[in-house]
Amino acid sequence: MLKGKLFCSIYKSRRKAGMYLYVDRQKGTGDLPDVLLKQFGKPVHVSDMILSPDRPLARAEVGRVMDDIRIKGFYLQMPPPPDEDMFMADGHPDKPAGPDA
């Protein structure tokens, strides 16, 4: 369904680090589902950008982002999975303590 370009606004969540919401800039966040906003929290504007099939995104497939915005009215980018190497690093607050851990 990729067609042309799409001017979008990007918002971050105050509730979940690394969670972002992409919406059509002209429509904004006014028509987003209540259930989404309850989980996402009040959107904090980060930036605006032009999405184009020939400009890849770092953490999402641009075609999917564009299609979701056009069909659903938004694209929700979830946080990346935790880095296993960082999790196992000494001093990580979630790493189990003790010699058998």
C-alpha positions as CSV (number, residue, x, y, z in Angstrom):
1,M,0.0,0.0,0.0
2,L,3.0,2.3,0.0
3,K,2.2,5.5,-1.8
4,G,4.0,8.8,-1.8
5,K,5.2,10.5,1.4
6,L,3.6,11.1,4.7
7,F,4.2,14.0,7.1
8,C,4.1,12.6,10.6
9,S,4.5,13.7,14.2
10,I,6.3,11.6,16.7
11,Y,5.5,11.5,20.4
12,K,7.2,9.7,23.3
13,S,5.6,8.1,26.3
14,R,6.3,9.4,29.8
15,R,5.2,6.0,31.2
16,K,7.5,3.7,29.2
17,A,11.0,4.6,28.0
18,G,11.6,3.8,24.4
19,M,7.9,3.8,23.4
20,Y,6.9,6.1,20.6
21,L,3.8,7.0,18.8
22,Y,3.7,8.1,15.1
23,V,0.6,9.9,13.8
24,D,-0.4,11.9,10.7
25,R,0.8,15.5,11.5
26,Q,-2.4,17.0,10.1
27,K,-4.6,14.8,12.3
28,G,-2.6,14.9,15.5
29,T,-3.5,12.9,18.6
30,G,-7.1,13.9,19.0
31,D,-8.7,10.8,17.5
32,L,-6.4,8.2,19.2
33,P,-8.2,5.3,21.0
34,D,-8.8,5.9,24.7
35,V,-7.3,2.5,25.6
36,L,-4.1,3.4,23.8
37,L,-3.8,6.7,25.6
38,K,-4.4,5.1,29.0
39,Q,-1.4,2.8,28.4
40,F,0.7,5.3,26.6
41,G,0.0,8.3,28.9
42,K,-0.1,11.9,27.7
43,P,1.9,12.1,24.5
44,V,5.0,14.3,24.5
45,H,5.9,15.8,21.1
46,V,9.4,14.8,20.0
47,S,9.6,15.8,16.4
48,D,8.0,15.9,13.0
49,M,9.3,14.1,9.9
50,I,8.4,13.2,6.4
51,L,8.1,9.4,5.9
52,S,9.0,8.1,2.5
53,P,9.4,4.5,1.2
54,D,12.9,5.3,0.1
55,R,14.0,6.6,3.6
56,P,14.4,3.7,6.1
57,L,13.8,4.2,9.8
58,A,16.2,2.9,12.4
59,R,13.9,0.7,14.4
60,A,10.8,0.2,12.3
61,E,10.0,-0.8,8.7
62,V,8.9,2.5,7.1
63,G,6.2,0.8,4.9
64,R,4.5,-0.7,8.0
65,V,4.7,2.6,9.8
66,M,3.1,4.5,6.9
67,D,0.4,1.8,6.3
68,D,-0.5,1.7,10.1
69,I,-0.8,5.5,10.2
70,R,-3.0,5.6,7.1
71,I,-5.2,2.6,8.2
72,K,-5.3,2.8,12.0
73,G,-4.4,6.4,12.5
74,F,-1.2,5.7,14.4
75,Y,1.9,3.5,14.6
76,L,3.1,2.4,18.1
77,Q,6.8,1.7,18.3
78,M,7.5,-0.5,21.3
79,P,10.7,-0.3,23.3
80,P,13.6,-2.5,22.2
81,P,14.1,-5.7,24.1
82,P,16.6,-5.5,26.9
83,D,20.2,-6.0,25.9
84,E,21.1,-9.3,27.4
85,D,24.8,-8.3,27.8
86,M,23.9,-5.2,29.7
87,F,21.4,-7.1,31.9
88,M,24.1,-9.6,32.9
89,A,26.7,-6.8,33.6
90,D,27.9,-6.5,37.2
91,G,25.9,-3.9,39.1
92,H,22.7,-4.1,37.0
93,P,19.9,-3.6,39.5
94,D,17.9,-6.5,38.2
95,K,20.7,-9.0,38.1
96,P,20.3,-11.7,40.8
97,A,22.9,-11.4,43.5
98,G,25.1,-14.2,44.8
99,P,27.6,-16.7,43.4
100,D,25.0,-19.1,42.1
101,A,23.1,-16.4,40.1
